[in-house]
Amino acid sequence: MNGLRGVIFDCDGVLFESRGANLAFYNAVLAHFDEAPVLPEETARAHLCHTAASPRVLEVLLGSERATSGLAYAASLDYRQFIPFMTPEPDLEPSLARLAKSLPLAVATNRGGSVREVLRHFALADFFSVVVTSKDVPAPKPSPDMLLLALDQLKLAPAEVVFVGDSELDQIAAKAAGIRFVAYKGMIEGDYAVNSHRELVTLLAEGLGVTVS
């Protein structure tokens, strides 16, 4: 990992355990349209709510004819009511604090504007010099658009960063952008794999050849 000069993180499933929050959010939209909620045991639909951008999620859950109305209602919701359903990943804050002393950090997420409120709520916003959301690019992951925008804002080349993600959408986006992929918690294959943020710090420190303070 020689030449590493930056790290890009996915949000949901990497920075936070947020499945409960995502389901609560989309179920609030479904309730508004008198639709049955997505249950955690509905593996495919629950996974969609956790990984895809809202336009795709609501197209599947509500159908193409109501997706636009669903997006408008979703945008009217105050996401702060769902933040209590989110939990930062273990060792997240101290790991980010250590990494941010040595490298610029970025977030690239299929979330919309809610990610900034979430980062502020958990006092993590100052660790990230770049935040790119699905609203900032023409197409969300698995398109590489947001990773390429993050690279542009970081002023780094693809070979100079790694992307830490946990879904097949992250994996595909990283490959399309030419960025090395760190698979978080072993859900999918990557160029590297870690099971915790503590392991990530160790991996990056060893790759850099310096001790992360």
For each residue, the residues with C-beta under 8 A, 3 or more apart:
1: 4 162 180 192 203 204 206 207 208
2: 207 209
3: 159 160
4: 1 7 103 160 161 162 204 207 208
5: 103 104 156 160 161
6: 103 104 105 106 154 156 160 161
7: 4 99 103 104 105 106 161 162 163 164 204
8: 105 106 107 108 130 147 150 154 161 162 163 164 179
9: 14 15 105 106 107 108 163 164 165
10: 13 14 15 107 108 109 163 164 165 166 167 170 184
11: 14 15 16 18 107 109 111 115 118
12: 15 16 18 19 22 50 51 109 110 111
13: 10 16 17 18 19 50 51 165 166 167 184 185 187
14: 9 10 11 89 164 165 166 184
15: 9 10 11 12 88 89 92 107 124
16: 11 12 13 21 86 87 88 89 92 118 122
17: 13 20 86 87 88 89
18: 11 12 13 21 22 50 85 86 87
19: 12 13 22 23 40 46 49 50
20: 17 23 24 85 86
21: 16 18 24 25 82 83 85 86
22: 12 18 19 25 26 49 50
23: 19 20 26 27 37 38 40 46 49
24: 20 21 27 28 82 85
25: 21 22 28 29 49 74 77 79 82
26: 22 23 29 30 38 49 57 58 61 74
27: 23 24 30 31 37 38
28: 24 25 31 32 77 82
29: 25 26 32 33 58 61 62 70 73 74 77
30: 26 27 33 35 36 37 38 61 62
31: 27 28 34 35 37
32: 28 29 73
33: 29 30 62 66 69 70 73
34: 31
35: 30 31 61 62
36: 30
37: 23 27 30 31
38: 23 26 27 30 42 45 46 49 61
39: 42 46
40: 19 23 46
41: 46
42: 38 39 45 46
43: 46 47
44: 47 48
45: 38 42 48 49 60 61
46: 19 23 38 39 40 41 42 43 49 50
47: 43 44 50 51
48: 44 45 51 52 56 57 60
49: 19 22 23 25 26 38 45 46 52 57 61
50: 12 13 18 19 22 46 47 167
51: 12 13 47 48 110 167 168 169
52: 48 49 56 57 110 140 169
53: 56 57 110 111 112 134 140 141
54: 57 58 71 74 112 134
55: 58 59 67 71 134 140
56: 48 52 53 59 60 140
57: 26 48 49 52 53 54 60 61
58: 26 29 54 55 61 62 66 67 70 71 74
59: 55 56 62 63 64 67
60: 45 48 56 57
61: 26 29 30 35 38 45 49 57 58 70
62: 29 30 33 35 58 59 65 66 67 69 70
63: 59 66 67
64: 59 67
65: 62
66: 33 58 62 63 69 70
67: 55 58 59 62 63 64 70 71
68: 71 72
69: 33 62 66 72 73
70: 29 33 58 61 62 66 67 73 74
71: 54 55 58 67 68 74 75
72: 68 69 75 76
73: 29 32 33 69 70 76 77
74: 25 26 29 54 58 70 71 77
75: 71 72 112
76: 72 73
77: 25 28 29 73 74 81
78: 81
79: 25 82 83 114 117 118
80: 83 117 121
81: 77 78 84
82: 21 24 25 28 79 85 86
83: 21 79 80 86 117 118 121
84: 81
85: 18 20 21 24 82
86: 16 17 18 20 21 82 83 118 122
87: 16 17 18
88: 15 16 17 92 93 122 124
89: 14 15 16 17 92 196 197
90: 196 197 198
91: 94 95 196 197 198
92: 15 16 88 89 95 96 124 197
93: 88 96 97 122 123 124
94: 91 97 98
95: 91 92 98 99 197 198 200 201
96: 92 93 99 100 105 124 127 197
97: 93 94 100 101 127
98: 94 95 101 102 201 212 213
99: 7 95 96 102 103 105 127 201 204 212
100: 96 97 103 104 105 127
101: 97 98 212 213
102: 98 99 208 210 212 213
103: 4 5 6 7 99 100 204
104: 5 6 7 100 129 130 154 156
105: 6 7 8 9 96 99 100 127 128 129 130
106: 6 7 8 9 128 129 130 131 132 150 153 154
107: 8 9 10 11 15 115 119 128 130 131 132
108: 8 9 10 132 141 146 147 149 150 163 173
109: 10 11 12 115 131 132 133 134 146
110: 12 51 52 53 133 134 140 141 169
111: 11 12 53 114 115 118 133 134
112: 53 54 75 115 133 134 135
113: 116 117 133 135
114: 79 111 117 118
115: 11 107 109 111 112 118 119 131 133
116: 113 119 120 125 131 133
117: 79 80 83 113 114 120 121
118: 11 16 79 83 86 111 114 115 121 122
119: 107 115 116 122 124 125 128 131
120: 116 117 123 124 125
121: 80 83 117 118
122: 16 86 88 93 118 119
123: 93 120 126
124: 15 88 92 93 96 119 120 127 128
125: 116 119 120 128
126: 123
127: 96 97 99 100 105 124
128: 105 106 107 119 124 125 131
129: 104 105 106 153 154
130: 8 104 105 106 107 150 153 154
131: 106 107 109 115 116 119 128
132: 106 107 108 109 136 137 146 147 149 150 153
133: 109 110 111 112 113 115 116 136 146
134: 53 54 55 109 110 111 112 137 140 146
135: 112 113
136: 132 133 146 149
137: 132 134 140 143 145 146 149
138: 143 145
139: 143 145
140: 52 53 55 56 110 134 137 143 145 146 169
141: 53 108 110 144 146 147 169 170 172 173
142: 168 169 172 173 176
143: 137 138 139 140 146 173 176
144: 141 147 148 173 174 176 177
145: 137 138 139 140 148 149
146: 108 109 132 133 134 136 137 140 141 143 149 150 173
147: 8 108 132 141 144 150 151 163 173 174 177 179
148: 144 145 151 152 177
149: 108 132 136 137 145 146 152 153
150: 8 106 108 130 132 146 147 153 154
151: 147 148 154 156 157 158 161 177 179
152: 148 149 155
153: 106 129 130 132 149 150
154: 6 8 104 106 129 130 150 151 161
155: 152
156: 5 6 104 151 160 161
157: 151 160 161
158: 151 161 177 178 179
159: 3 178 180
160: 3 4 5 6 156 157
161: 4 5 6 7 8 151 154 156 157 158 179 180
162: 1 4 7 8 179 180 181 182 191 192 204
163: 7 8 9 10 108 147 170 173 174 177 179 180 181 182
164: 7 8 9 10 14 182 184 194 200
165: 9 10 13 14 169 170 171 173 174 181 182 183 184 190
166: 10 13 14 170 183 184 185 187 188
167: 10 13 50 51 170 171 187 188
168: 51 142 171 172 188
169: 51 52 110 140 141 142 165 172 173
170: 10 141 163 165 166 167 173 174 181 188
171: 165 167 168 174 175 181 183 188 189 190
172: 141 142 168 169 175 176
173: 108 141 142 143 144 146 147 163 165 169 170 176 177
174: 144 147 163 165 170 171 177 179 180 181 190
175: 171 172 178 181
176: 142 143 144 172 173
177: 144 147 148 151 158 163 173 174
178: 158 159 175
179: 8 147 151 158 161 162 163 174
180: 1 159 161 162 163 174 191 192
181: 162 163 165 170 171 174 175 190 191 192
182: 162 163 164 165 190 191 192 193 194 200 203
183: 165 166 171 186 187 188 189 190 192 193 194
184: 10 13 14 164 165 166 187 193 194 195 200
185: 13 166 194 195 196
186: 183 193 195
187: 13 166 167 183 184
188: 166 167 168 170 171 183
189: 171 183 193
190: 165 171 174 181 182 183 193
191: 162 180 181 182
192: 1 162 180 181 182 183 203
193: 182 183 184 186 189 190
194: 164 182 183 184 185 197 199 200 203
195: 184 185 186 199
196: 89 90 91 185 199 200
197: 89 90 91 92 95 96 194 200 201
198: 90 91 95 201 202
199: 194 195 196 202 203
200: 95 164 182 184 194 196 197 203 204
201: 95 98 99 197 198 204 205 212
202: 198 199 205 206
203: 1 182 192 194 199 200 206 207
204: 1 4 7 99 103 162 200 201 207 208 212
205: 201 202 208 210 211 212
206: 1 202 203 209
207: 1 2 4 203 204
208: 1 4 102 204 205 212
209: 2 206
210: 102 205
211: 205
212: 98 99 101 102 201 204 205 208
213: 98 101 102
